């Protein structure tokens, strides 16, 4: 943080806007680390108190991702957490949270489920107590379950008409090529789910499946102790095993959708997560290729060819591995041309050194994005939690700054030759 100098004289002299401002290199970011409390032997609470306002947030991570249990069960249980207890309806629970100014949301990934409460700090514990009662004693009333299943089934049928949904399903199956990570919901799965199945999953993965708790806000130690007591009852000895040696099915696959005007495209491969030595440098390569508005994929396929409104690439991470993916939607008549242009951009990065001017632009963009992502206690905590599963320290991000500043065109070309071979890609489309 830069502190103002008391002796500085402020004048009304206007800026000379014909002069370019001085550009300073980013050196090192002083990261704020959460305080860590033990909830149980393997479950911890991460607490960041340095919030300059009255807001607060709590995240509850559970070993309740979609790879666990029967197909679809994790999603349905996650959607029924506030569906009612023996004594309170879903309406009463939601009204109680709303009356205290709280906002509830839940999310589901392959490997975990996250429940989040946003609130004023003075009401956070009170809302957590409401959530605790709802989560612990959720009754899975037949009416609520039936309505959710019917609603999800109808949405599933609607989604089957969307090429983006079809392509993503196909990509998941071919990318992961695994009985757990690669499985997708079928229409028959909605009819196979019953209440006893939901209760069994809830008991194992929520009541005994708490993974970690994150608290952000200026809460006194007394309230942190209360949160430790409330969440402590959800810990257990659940120790899930995550996939480590996934291998994507290589090749091109197209799913025909009669009458479709658009084709959705996904291109990618199994890669790695933050623990890999090439991770930070590959992020630079990925940004050049497709991770900002001026990227090569955008410049070629959107700006030059006009095939799409948007195309991008990203690196996603799992507990033991990760993957790389390019995604877009184009007109059905230019699907093949789009795939050829994507392949061209991959080969171009392999065969031609990146221009220094382009590389400097990308470096400055990435460093600016990193600074933005480290702005404030909420973002700082999110950065920390992005490292926690891998046992990495916050020095990781300062090493990323060094990697971005030092990377050369030759290093980028070598990474492209190693990781962006078309023959190694899973290529799927629908339309």
C-alpha positions as CSV (number, residue, x, y, z in Angstrom):
1,X,0.0,0.0,0.0
2,X,1.3,3.5,-0.9
3,X,0.8,6.1,1.9
4,X,0.3,9.8,1.0
5,X,3.1,12.1,1.9
6,X,1.9,14.9,4.3
7,X,4.3,17.4,2.8
8,X,3.0,17.0,-0.7
9,X,1.7,20.3,-2.1
10,X,-1.4,20.0,-4.2
11,X,-1.7,22.4,-7.1
12,X,-4.3,23.1,-9.7
13,X,-1.8,22.6,-12.6
14,X,-3.4,20.5,-15.3
15,X,-1.8,17.3,-16.6
16,X,0.0,17.4,-19.9
17,X,-2.0,14.8,-21.7
18,X,0.4,14.7,-24.6
19,X,3.0,12.9,-22.4
20,X,2.7,9.2,-21.8
21,X,2.5,8.3,-18.1
22,X,5.5,6.6,-16.6
23,X,5.2,2.8,-16.6
24,X,6.5,1.0,-13.5
25,X,7.2,-2.7,-13.3
26,X,5.3,-4.7,-10.7
27,X,7.7,-6.2,-8.2
28,X,6.1,-8.1,-5.4
29,X,2.6,-8.2,-3.8
30,X,2.3,-8.3,-0.1
31,X,-0.5,-10.8,0.4
32,X,-2.7,-11.1,3.4
33,X,-3.0,-14.7,4.7
34,X,-6.0,-15.9,6.6
35,X,-5.8,-17.0,10.2
36,X,-6.2,-20.8,10.5
37,X,-8.3,-22.6,13.1
38,X,-8.8,-26.4,13.6
39,X,-12.4,-27.5,13.4
40,X,-11.3,-31.2,13.6
41,X,-8.2,-33.1,12.8
42,X,-8.5,-32.7,9.0
43,X,-11.0,-29.8,8.7
44,X,-9.9,-26.2,9.1
45,X,-11.5,-22.7,9.3
46,X,-9.7,-19.9,7.4
47,X,-10.5,-16.4,8.8
48,X,-9.7,-13.0,7.2
49,X,-10.7,-10.2,9.5
50,X,-9.2,-7.3,7.6
51,X,-12.4,-6.0,5.9
52,X,-12.8,-2.2,5.8
53,X,-16.6,-2.2,5.9
54,X,-19.5,-4.0,7.6
55,X,-19.9,-6.9,5.1
56,X,-19.0,-10.5,5.7
57,X,-19.1,-13.9,4.0
58,X,-18.8,-17.5,4.9
59,X,-18.1,-20.4,2.5
60,X,-18.8,-24.0,3.5
61,X,-17.0,-26.6,1.4
62,X,-18.3,-30.2,1.5
63,X,-17.1,-33.4,-0.1
64,X,-20.3,-33.5,-2.1
65,X,-19.3,-33.0,-5.7
66,X,-20.9,-34.7,-8.7
67,X,-18.4,-37.5,-8.8
68,X,-19.9,-38.8,-5.5
69,X,-23.0,-41.0,-5.2
70,X,-25.3,-42.1,-8.0
71,X,-25.6,-40.0,-11.1
72,X,-27.4,-36.7,-10.5
73,X,-27.9,-37.2,-6.7
74,X,-25.2,-34.7,-5.7
75,X,-27.0,-32.0,-7.7
76,X,-30.4,-32.8,-6.3
77,X,-29.3,-32.8,-2.7
78,X,-27.5,-29.5,-3.2
79,X,-30.7,-28.0,-4.6
80,X,-32.7,-29.2,-1.6
81,X,-30.6,-27.9,1.3
82,X,-33.2,-25.2,2.1
83,X,-36.2,-27.2,1.1
84,X,-37.6,-27.5,4.6
85,X,-37.4,-29.3,7.9
86,X,-40.0,-31.1,10.0
87,X,-41.0,-27.8,11.5
88,X,-40.1,-25.2,8.9
89,X,-41.0,-24.8,5.3
90,X,-38.6,-23.7,2.6
91,X,-40.5,-20.3,2.5
92,X,-40.0,-19.8,6.2
93,X,-36.3,-20.6,6.0
94,X,-35.7,-18.3,3.1
95,X,-37.7,-15.5,4.6
96,X,-35.8,-15.7,7.9
97,X,-32.5,-15.4,5.9
98,X,-33.8,-12.5,3.9
99,X,-35.2,-10.7,6.9
100,X,-31.6,-10.5,8.3
101,X,-30.3,-9.2,5.0
102,X,-28.6,-12.4,4.1
103,X,-28.0,-13.8,0.6
104,X,-27.6,-17.6,0.1
105,X,-26.1,-19.3,-2.8
106,X,-24.8,-22.8,-3.5
107,X,-22.5,-24.3,-6.2
108,X,-21.5,-27.7,-7.4
109,X,-18.4,-28.9,-9.2
110,X,-17.0,-32.4,-9.9
111,X,-15.2,-32.6,-6.6
112,X,-17.0,-30.5,-4.1
113,X,-20.1,-28.5,-3.2
114,X,-19.9,-25.0,-1.8
115,X,-22.6,-23.1,0.3
116,X,-22.1,-19.4,0.7
117,X,-23.8,-16.8,2.8
118,X,-23.3,-13.0,2.2
119,X,-24.4,-10.8,5.1
120,X,-23.6,-7.8,7.3
121,X,-21.1,-9.0,9.8
122,X,-23.5,-8.4,12.8
123,X,-26.0,-10.9,11.3
124,X,-23.6,-13.6,9.9
125,X,-23.7,-15.9,12.9
126,X,-27.5,-15.6,13.2
127,X,-28.0,-16.5,9.6
128,X,-25.5,-19.4,9.9
129,X,-27.6,-20.8,12.8
130,X,-30.7,-20.7,10.5
131,X,-28.7,-22.5,7.7
132,X,-27.3,-25.0,10.3
133,X,-30.8,-26.0,11.3
134,X,-32.0,-26.2,7.7
135,X,-29.0,-28.2,6.5
136,X,-28.8,-30.6,9.5
137,X,-32.6,-31.3,9.6
138,X,-33.6,-31.1,6.0
139,X,-36.6,-33.5,5.7
140,X,-36.6,-34.2,2.0
141,X,-40.4,-33.8,1.9
142,X,-41.9,-35.8,-1.0
143,X,-43.6,-32.8,-2.4
144,X,-40.4,-30.8,-2.5
145,X,-38.4,-33.7,-4.0
146,X,-41.0,-34.4,-6.6
147,X,-41.3,-30.8,-7.7
148,X,-37.5,-30.4,-8.0
149,X,-37.1,-33.6,-10.0
150,X,-39.9,-32.5,-12.3
151,X,-38.4,-29.1,-12.7
152,X,-34.9,-30.4,-13.4
153,X,-36.2,-33.0,-15.8
154,X,-38.1,-30.4,-17.8
155,X,-35.0,-28.2,-17.9
156,X,-32.9,-31.1,-19.0
157,X,-35.2,-31.8,-21.9
158,X,-35.0,-28.1,-22.9
159,X,-31.3,-28.2,-22.7
160,X,-31.1,-31.2,-25.0
161,X,-32.3,-28.8,-27.7
162,X,-29.3,-26.5,-27.2
163,X,-26.1,-27.3,-29.1
164,X,-23.9,-25.7,-26.3
165,X,-25.3,-28.2,-23.8
166,X,-24.9,-31.2,-26.2
167,X,-21.3,-30.2,-27.0
168,X,-20.4,-29.7,-23.3
169,X,-21.8,-33.2,-22.4
170,X,-19.9,-34.8,-25.2
171,X,-16.7,-32.9,-24.3
172,X,-17.0,-34.0,-20.7
173,X,-17.4,-37.7,-21.7
174,X,-14.5,-37.7,-24.2
175,X,-12.2,-35.4,-22.2
176,X,-12.4,-37.3,-18.9
177,X,-13.0,-40.8,-20.4
178,X,-13.7,-41.9,-16.8
179,X,-16.5,-43.6,-15.0
180,X,-16.9,-40.8,-12.5
181,X,-15.6,-37.6,-14.0
182,X,-16.9,-38.4,-17.4
183,X,-20.4,-39.5,-16.6
184,X,-23.4,-37.3,-17.5
185,X,-27.0,-37.3,-16.5
186,X,-29.5,-39.2,-18.7
187,X,-33.2,-38.7,-18.7
188,X,-33.7,-42.1,-17.1
189,X,-31.6,-41.0,-14.1
190,X,-34.4,-38.6,-13.0
191,X,-36.8,-41.6,-12.6
192,X,-34.2,-43.7,-10.7
193,X,-33.7,-41.2,-7.9
194,X,-35.7,-41.8,-4.7
195,X,-35.8,-40.1,-1.3
196,X,-33.8,-42.8,0.5
197,X,-31.0,-42.2,-2.0
198,X,-31.0,-38.5,-1.2
199,X,-31.0,-39.0,2.5
200,X,-28.1,-41.4,2.3
201,X,-26.0,-39.0,0.3
202,X,-26.9,-36.1,2.6
203,X,-25.9,-38.1,5.7
204,X,-22.5,-39.1,4.3
205,X,-21.4,-36.0,2.3
206,X,-23.0,-33.1,4.2
207,X,-23.5,-34.2,7.8
208,X,-20.1,-35.9,7.9
209,X,-18.5,-34.3,4.9
210,X,-17.4,-30.8,5.8
211,X,-14.1,-30.1,4.0
212,X,-13.3,-26.6,5.1
213,X,-14.8,-23.2,6.2
214,X,-13.8,-19.8,5.0
215,X,-14.9,-16.6,6.9
216,X,-14.3,-13.1,5.8
217,X,-15.3,-10.1,7.9
218,X,-14.5,-8.1,11.1
219,X,-15.9,-10.7,13.5
220,X,-14.8,-10.9,17.1
221,X,-13.1,-14.1,18.4
222,X,-16.3,-15.0,20.3
223,X,-18.2,-15.3,17.0
224,X,-15.4,-17.3,15.4
225,X,-15.7,-19.7,18.3
226,X,-19.5,-19.9,17.7
227,X,-18.9,-20.7,14.0
228,X,-16.4,-23.4,15.0
229,X,-19.0,-24.9,17.3
230,X,-21.8,-24.8,14.7
231,X,-19.8,-26.3,11.9
232,X,-17.9,-28.8,14.0
233,X,-20.8,-31.2,14.0
234,X,-20.5,-31.7,10.2
235,X,-17.0,-33.1,10.3
236,X,-16.2,-36.8,9.8
237,X,-13.6,-39.2,8.5
238,X,-14.7,-38.9,4.9
239,X,-11.5,-39.1,2.8
240,X,-12.4,-39.0,-0.9
241,X,-10.0,-40.2,-3.6
242,X,-9.7,-37.9,-6.6
243,X,-8.7,-39.0,-10.1
244,X,-5.0,-38.5,-10.9
245,X,-4.2,-40.3,-14.2
246,X,-7.0,-39.2,-16.5
247,X,-6.4,-39.4,-20.2
248,X,-8.6,-37.7,-22.8
249,X,-10.0,-39.5,-25.9
250,X,-8.2,-38.0,-28.8
251,X,-9.9,-37.2,-32.2
252,X,-12.8,-35.4,-33.7
253,X,-16.4,-36.1,-32.9
254,X,-19.5,-34.4,-34.2
255,X,-23.1,-34.7,-32.9
256,X,-25.7,-33.9,-35.5
257,X,-28.6,-31.7,-34.3
258,X,-31.3,-31.6,-36.9
259,X,-32.5,-28.0,-37.7
260,X,-29.7,-26.3,-35.7
261,X,-28.5,-23.0,-37.1
262,X,-25.5,-22.9,-34.8
263,X,-22.7,-25.4,-34.0
264,X,-21.0,-25.5,-30.6
265,X,-17.3,-26.4,-30.5
266,X,-15.1,-27.6,-27.7
267,X,-11.4,-28.4,-28.2
268,X,-9.1,-29.4,-25.3
269,X,-7.0,-32.0,-23.5
270,X,-6.1,-33.2,-20.0
271,X,-3.3,-30.9,-18.7
272,X,-2.2,-30.1,-15.1
273,X,-2.9,-27.8,-12.2
274,X,-0.9,-25.2,-10.2
275,X,1.5,-27.8,-8.9
276,X,3.1,-28.4,-12.3
277,X,6.3,-26.7,-13.2
278,X,4.9,-25.5,-16.6
279,X,1.7,-24.0,-15.1
280,X,2.6,-20.3,-14.8
281,X,4.3,-20.2,-18.2
282,X,1.4,-22.0,-19.9
283,X,-0.9,-19.3,-18.6
284,X,1.0,-16.8,-20.7
285,X,0.7,-19.0,-23.8
286,X,-3.0,-19.5,-23.1
287,X,-3.6,-15.8,-22.8
288,X,-1.9,-15.1,-26.1
289,X,-4.1,-17.8,-27.7
290,X,-7.5,-17.1,-26.3
291,X,-7.8,-15.7,-22.8
292,X,-8.3,-11.9,-23.5
293,X,-10.3,-9.9,-26.0
294,X,-7.3,-9.2,-28.2
295,X,-6.2,-12.8,-28.3
296,X,-5.3,-14.6,-31.5
297,X,-8.5,-16.7,-31.6
298,X,-10.6,-13.6,-31.1
299,X,-8.7,-11.6,-33.7
300,X,-8.9,-14.3,-36.3
301,X,-12.2,-16.1,-35.8
302,X,-14.3,-13.1,-34.6
303,X,-12.7,-10.0,-35.9
304,X,-11.2,-11.2,-39.2
305,X,-13.5,-14.1,-40.2
306,X,-16.7,-13.0,-38.4
307,X,-17.6,-16.6,-37.6
308,X,-18.6,-15.9,-34.0
309,X,-19.5,-13.3,-31.3
310,X,-16.9,-14.8,-29.0
311,X,-14.3,-17.5,-28.6
312,X,-11.9,-18.2,-25.8
313,X,-9.6,-20.6,-24.1
314,X,-9.0,-21.4,-20.5
315,X,-7.1,-23.7,-18.0
316,X,-9.3,-25.4,-15.4
317,X,-8.0,-27.2,-12.4
318,X,-9.0,-30.3,-10.4
319,X,-7.6,-31.6,-7.2
320,X,-5.0,-33.9,-8.8
321,X,-4.9,-32.7,-12.4
322,X,-6.4,-30.1,-14.8
323,X,-7.5,-29.5,-18.4
324,X,-7.3,-27.0,-21.2
325,X,-10.3,-26.1,-23.4
326,X,-11.3,-23.8,-26.3
327,X,-15.0,-23.0,-26.7
328,X,-17.2,-21.2,-29.1
329,X,-20.4,-21.2,-31.1
330,X,-20.5,-20.6,-34.8
331,X,-22.9,-20.9,-37.8
332,X,-23.3,-24.5,-38.9
333,X,-22.0,-23.6,-42.4
334,X,-18.6,-22.4,-41.0
335,X,-18.0,-25.2,-38.4
336,X,-15.3,-26.9,-40.4
337,X,-13.6,-23.6,-41.3
338,X,-13.6,-22.7,-37.6
339,X,-11.9,-25.9,-36.7
340,X,-9.3,-25.3,-39.4
341,X,-8.6,-21.8,-38.1
342,X,-8.3,-23.1,-34.5
343,X,-5.8,-25.7,-35.8
344,X,-4.0,-22.9,-37.7
345,X,-3.6,-20.8,-34.6
346,X,-2.2,-23.7,-32.6
347,X,0.3,-24.6,-35.3
348,X,1.3,-20.9,-35.8
349,X,2.3,-20.7,-32.1
350,X,4.3,-23.9,-32.6
351,X,6.1,-22.7,-35.8
352,X,6.6,-19.0,-35.3
353,X,8.0,-17.0,-32.4
354,X,5.6,-14.6,-30.8
355,X,6.4,-11.0,-31.6
356,X,8.0,-9.0,-28.8
357,X,5.4,-6.2,-29.0
358,X,2.5,-8.7,-28.7
359,X,4.2,-10.5,-25.8
360,X,4.8,-7.2,-23.9
361,X,1.1,-6.4,-24.3
362,X,0.0,-9.7,-22.9
363,X,2.5,-9.5,-20.1
364,X,1.1,-6.1,-19.0
365,X,-2.4,-7.3,-19.3
366,X,-1.8,-10.4,-17.2
367,X,0.1,-8.4,-14.5
368,X,-2.8,-5.9,-14.4
369,X,-5.3,-8.7,-14.0
370,X,-3.3,-10.2,-11.2
371,X,-3.2,-6.9,-9.4
372,X,-6.9,-6.6,-9.8
373,X,-7.5,-10.1,-8.5
374,X,-5.4,-9.2,-5.4
375,X,-7.4,-6.1,-4.6
376,X,-9.0,-6.3,-1.1
377,X,-9.5,-9.0,1.5
378,X,-12.2,-10.9,-0.4
379,X,-10.1,-11.3,-3.5
380,X,-6.9,-12.0,-1.4
381,X,-8.8,-14.8,0.4
382,X,-10.0,-16.3,-2.8
383,X,-6.5,-16.3,-4.1
384,X,-5.3,-18.1,-1.0
385,X,-8.1,-20.7,-1.2
386,X,-7.1,-21.3,-4.8
387,X,-3.8,-22.5,-3.5
388,X,-4.9,-24.3,-0.3
389,X,-5.9,-27.6,-2.0
390,X,-2.4,-28.0,-3.4
391,X,-0.4,-27.0,-0.3
392,X,1.1,-24.0,-2.0
393,X,2.1,-20.7,-0.3
394,X,1.1,-17.2,-1.4
395,X,4.6,-16.9,-2.8
396,X,3.2,-18.8,-5.7
397,X,1.7,-15.6,-7.1
398,X,4.9,-13.6,-6.8
399,X,6.7,-16.4,-8.6
400,X,4.0,-16.1,-11.3
401,X,4.9,-12.4,-11.6
402,X,8.5,-13.4,-12.2
403,X,7.5,-16.0,-14.7
404,X,5.3,-13.5,-16.7
405,X,8.1,-10.9,-16.7
406,X,10.9,-13.3,-17.7
407,X,9.2,-15.5,-20.2
408,X,10.6,-15.4,-23.7
409,X,9.2,-16.1,-27.2
410,X,11.3,-19.2,-27.4
411,X,9.8,-20.6,-24.1
412,X,6.3,-19.9,-25.4
413,X,7.0,-21.7,-28.7
414,X,8.5,-24.7,-26.8
415,X,5.3,-25.0,-24.6
416,X,3.1,-24.8,-27.7
417,X,5.1,-27.6,-29.3
418,X,4.7,-29.7,-26.2
419,X,1.1,-29.1,-25.2
420,X,-0.8,-27.8,-28.3
421,X,-0.5,-30.6,-30.7
422,X,-3.8,-31.1,-32.6
423,X,-3.3,-34.8,-32.5
424,X,-3.5,-34.7,-28.7
425,X,-6.8,-32.8,-28.6
426,X,-10.3,-33.9,-27.9
427,X,-12.4,-32.1,-30.5
428,X,-16.2,-32.2,-30.2
429,X,-19.0,-30.3,-31.9
430,X,-22.8,-30.3,-32.0
431,X,-25.1,-28.7,-34.5
